[in-house]
Amino acid sequence: MTSKDRSFLPDAGLEYALELLRNVPAAAAGLPQDLPQQGIGEIASLDLLSGHVLGEATQLGSSVALAHMDPPTPWITWAMSLWNASLNQNLLHESSSPFATQAETTVIRWLAPYFGMGGGHFCAGSTIANLTGIWAARDAAGIRKVVASEVAHLSVAKACRLLGLELIEVPVDGRGRLDVNAVPDLNDACLVLTAGTTATGSIDPLELAGTARWTHVDAAWAGPLRLSGRYAHLLDGIERADSVAVSAHKWFFQPKDSAIVMFRELEAANAAIGFGSGYLAKPNIGVQSSRSAAAIPLLATLLAWGQEGVVSRLDHLMEVAQRLAIAITASPHLELWGEPETAVTVFRPTGCSIEEFLARTPTGMLSSAVVGEQLWVRSVAANPMVDIDAAIADILTAAELGQRIE
Ligand SMILES: *Cc1c(COP(=O)(O)O)cnc(C)c1O
C-alpha cells in the first residue's frame, strides 16, 4: 500500500451509497461463509450488502411502526454520522478531537439545565449512563445499596451486580409506579427512580428525589419531555436528583449509541469516576475510554430543529398515544391497561389471545410486555411518521375479528 491508499479518501462510491439508500435493491446474493481471501472491492461490497443492510432492516419510520422505543433518525444525523466516521475523533483525547469535545460541552450546556444538572458526558446508552450514575453514588456518596422499583430497567440490576451493591426492589402500584409506602430507609442508599418505565412508560414519584443519600433518575425514555412546555411538569422533582440518565437514541431521535449521564455536583462526581493516566492530558471520566463524537449528530439536530422542533415532535407523539388510548377505551373489544403517561400505550384484546391479535396486525406495529405478571400489548409512540388513524383502524379490526371468531 502506498501513501495514496484510495480506500481512505472521499470517493465517488459515497455518492453511489447514497443512491442505493434512495433506491434500495433486493438482496441479490448471499454472503460468503468464510472470510474471503480476496476482497471484492468497495463498489461490489455496496452492491452485495445494500439489499441486505438496507432491504432487510426494520423500517422504524414506516407508517405502521409503533412498537418500540427506537425512533427513525433525521437525515441531518446521517450526514453527521458520515462525517464522524470519516474523522473518527476520540473524545478520550481533547487534542485529537478539538471540535468534537467542544460539541459535547455545548450540547451538555444546552440540555443539563432542563434537568437541574451541572454537567455530564455522553456514553453509548443509558445502560452505561445508569451504571455511571450508580458508580458515582457508590464512590462519591459511599452508598452500599440501591433501592429501585421492581419494574426498573434491567440495567439497574446489572449495575448493582457489577458494582457489588445490594439491590432492594420495591413493589409498584397499579399504575406501574414505585409505591411510596413501600420505600425502605434510604439513609445509606441510592434511590433509583424511573421517568418512563420501559414496559408502561410510568413515572415514579419524583417528589422522592433528594430523600436518599443519592438519587439517580433513569430518564432514558421520557427525559426529553423536560424540553416541552406542555409536559415538562410530568418530570418535576428531577432537578433534585444527584444524577440523571437520558438516552438520546430514543426520544432525541439520534442514531445509536447515544446517551447522556448528568450530575448535579459535577466536580464531585467526576472526581469519583475519573482516572488520571500518564498519557492523558485530562482524567478519563466515566466507564468508557475511547468514545465517539455522538454529540455532533445531536448538536446538528438541535441546531436544525431548535427546542421548538424537538418539542413539536414529542408533543405530537404524546397526542398519538393519547388518540390510541381514546380509541381503545371506546372499543368493546379492547381493554386499556391505563392512561398512557409518556406515550407508551398498553392494552389487550378482550376476545382473543395476545398472540392471535398480534398475528392479525401488521408486522412491526406493536410489541408485547409482561405487566403485573400478565401479557399485554404494548405500543410506543417514537415514530413521528406513524399514520395513527390507519393504525387505529388496523387495531380495531384485529380486535373485532378476534371477538367474532371466539
Ligand atoms: C431503554 C432504557 C434503558 C436502557 O437504555 P439503553 O440506551 O438501551 O442502554 C434504561 N432504562 C429505561 C427506563 C429504558 O427505557
The ligand as a Tripos MOL2 file, in Angstrom:
@<TRIPOS>MOLECULE
LIG
   15    15     1     0     0
SMALL
NO_CHARGES

@<TRIPOS>ATOM
      1 C1        -34.0800    1.8820   27.1720 C.3       1 LIG1
      2 C2        -33.9970    2.0300   28.6360 C.ar      1 LIG1
      3 C3        -32.7780    1.8600   29.3160 C.ar      1 LIG1
      4 C4        -31.5380    1.3630   28.6230 C.3       1 LIG1
      5 O1        -31.0590    2.3150   27.7660 O.3       1 LIG1
      6 P1        -30.1570    1.9140   26.5100 P.3       1 LIG1
      7 O2        -29.9200    3.2680   25.9250 O.co2     1 LIG1
      8 O3        -30.9730    0.9870   25.6780 O.co2     1 LIG1
      9 O4        -28.9160    1.2850   27.0480 O.co2     1 LIG1
     10 C5        -32.7350    2.1160   30.6630 C.ar      1 LIG1
     11 N1        -33.8440    2.4930   31.3140 N.ar      1 LIG1
     12 C6        -35.0310    2.6490   30.7090 C.ar      1 LIG1
     13 C7        -36.2110    3.0810   31.5110 C.3       1 LIG1
     14 C8        -35.1460    2.4140   29.3500 C.ar      1 LIG1
     15 O5        -36.3420    2.5390   28.7500 O.3       1 LIG1
@<TRIPOS>BOND
     1     1     2 1
     2     2     3 ar
     3     2    14 ar
     4     3     4 1
     5     3    10 ar
     6     4     5 1
     7     5     6 1
     8     6     7 2
     9     6     8 1
    10     6     9 1
    11    10    11 ar
    12    11    12 ar
    13    12    13 1
    14    12    14 ar
    15    14    15 1
@<TRIPOS>SUBSTRUCTURE
     1 LIG1         1 GROUP 0 **** ****
